[in-house]
Amino acid sequence: MWILSDDDSYQHVIRVEGMPSGYGDVFKLVEVADISSITGRSGSCVVVSGLVCLGDYLEDGFGDDDTMNELNSILATYGYCNVDDVKTQYGDQATQIIAECVFETGGLMKNAIIFAGTKAECVGFIYKSLISTGPSAA
């Protein structure tokens, strides 16, 4: 089930079930990104989508030093000390929070742009095409 995880960017996250072992927890995320500063057109937005495989970072909870350093650097930009800090604060929801941080850090460079339009059109696309519930774009 999709979860609205950030209402400012209409970010939604869903845990992907049935992945082969070795991928760890896998999450699909989508959000609306304002690209007005890139296009020079006010109100230009895109829907960005990404897949975060936490097995890339957390091999049974313990990644290698370089990978853990990268992940801890990402988490530090959100005010967390390290992976254990996120686990302490969020318990069972920790992997989702970590996936959100990794996704957001990737931005437009590492995630796929799957739709472009105004903010209202992008929000409508998320709810009509991906989530299939929630408000339609006005």
N, C-alpha and C positions, 0 to 999 in steps of 0.2 A: 504494500500500500504506500502510495506517495505521501510524503510528509512535507508540509510547508515549513522550511527551516529558516527562511529570512524573508520577511514580508516586504522589505525595502526593494529587494532585487527579484522578488517572486521566485526565489530559489526553492526548488523542491528536490528531495532526495528519496531514493528507494533502494532497499537492499536487494541485490540480485541473488536469487536462490538457485541452487542446482549447479553451481560451478564446480569443475573438477578440483580435487584436492591440490594444494600448492598455491592456489590463488589467494588464500586467506579470505577475509571478508571483502566483498565486492559491492560497490555502490555506484548507481547511476545518478547523475545530478544534472539539473538544468537551471538556468536563470536568465533574466533579461539584463543585458549590458548596454549602457548608453555609450554610443560611439560618436556623439556630436562633435567632440574635440578632434576626432580623426577625419570625419567627413566634411566638417565645416557647416553641416546642416543641422539646425536645431531640431531636437526630437528624434534623431536617427538612433535606432536601437537594433540589437540582434538578440536572438536566442542562442545561448551557448550551451553545449551539452558535452559531458565528459563521463568517462568510466574510471573509477579509482579502484585499483586492486591493492588492497593493503598487504597482501602477500609480498608485494614488491618492497615493502618497508618493514613489515613485521613477520618474520618467519617464525611461526609458533610463538610470537610475542618477543622474539629476540632477533633483530636484524643484525647485519655486520656493522662494524663501527662507522664506516663511511655513510652507509644508508641511515643509520640511526642519527648521526650528526646532521645529515640533510633534513631528516624529519624533525628533529629537535629545533633546527634553525627555522623551519616553516612554522612550527608551533610557537616559537618565541615571538614571531611577528604578531601573534594574536594574544600575547601576554601569558602564555603558559611556559612553565620552566622546562618541561620535557614530557615524554609520553606518560610517565607515571603520574605526573601532575594531572593530566587530562583524565586518566583512569580513576584517580582519587576523586576528582570533582564530578565525573559523569557516570561512573560505574559501567553498567551494561550499555550505555549510549556512547561510550568513549570512542569506539571505532567509527561511528557515524560522524562525530565531531571532528575526528582526525581526518576523515575523508573530505568533509566540507572544507577544512583548512587547506588540504592538498589541492582540491579542485579550484578554490578561489585563488590560490597562488599561481596556478597555471594560466589563468586569465585567457585572453584571446589567442595567446601563442601556442598553448598546449591542448586546447579544447576545440571541438568542432563547432563552427557556426552553422546552425541548421535552419535559420529563418531570419529575414531582415524586414524591417518596417518601422512604423511608429511604435511608441511604447504600448499603446492600447492594442495594436495589432499583434505585437509580440506576446503580450499577456494572454490575449485571446488564443493565439496559437498554442501556448503551453496548456491552457485549460481544455481547449477543444480537441487538439491533436494528440497530446501526450497524457494528460491527467484524466481527461473525460469527465471531470466534475469541477465544481467551483464556478466563480463568476465569469461571465463572458465579457469581452472587451466592450467598453462603451464607446 
